[in-house]
Amino acid sequence: MKVRTTTPHPRPPRALADLGPIAQLRAGRLVRRLVQLFVGLVLYGVSLALMVRGDLGLAPWDVLHSGLIRHVPLTLGQAVVVMSFVVLVLWIPLREMPGVGTLANALVVGFSADATLAVLEVPGPFAVRLALMVGGVLVCGVATALYIGAQLGRGPRDGLMTGLARRTGLSLRLVRTGLEVTVVLVGLALGGVLGLGTVLYALGIGPVAQALMPYFVVDVGATPPVPEVPEAG
């Protein structure tokens, strides 16, 4: 008598859910998700500081922040916080709803960046600066996967992107590209820092975050996957 064996079906990938603010808090594993959210946001601020100390170019939005602080009495981290709330004002006509992660993102990233800059000395050798720049992009990829995988709401800049895409009917990729080109141009006009790190970030952050996302998405048992992973912010 033959014994028929069955091959177990592979477990479906955990999905990024599209949840409102209340549903985000009611979804399961909240403590784990909150811890993951804040670890991700702190690491995101650390990654920003690493790229600043590398002094070889910043992420697109940070080009804007670095230009802004040349004209107003703010630290880089404070500029990140201020611009986060400016962007949140732009959510109002788009009818985007903030979540816990939205407000945490607006505050934690900037404070983490300033704290890291306070203890991280300016390096001399080019090789060290290059390592800091590459490390900043990699850490940001980990931070992005952690923060988005916690499923507690979009950051201010991500919400602006998704809101504009929904209102205009344009693709996320096109809206994101348009926003990043715009903020880089404004940042450059203000004296912001553009360089090799900007290019590396633009090319590397998406693939790194996408590769790590399956390991950090917390399953809350809802809705199909979001088709495109935005950067954190």
Disulfide bonds with the S-S distance in Angstrom:
none
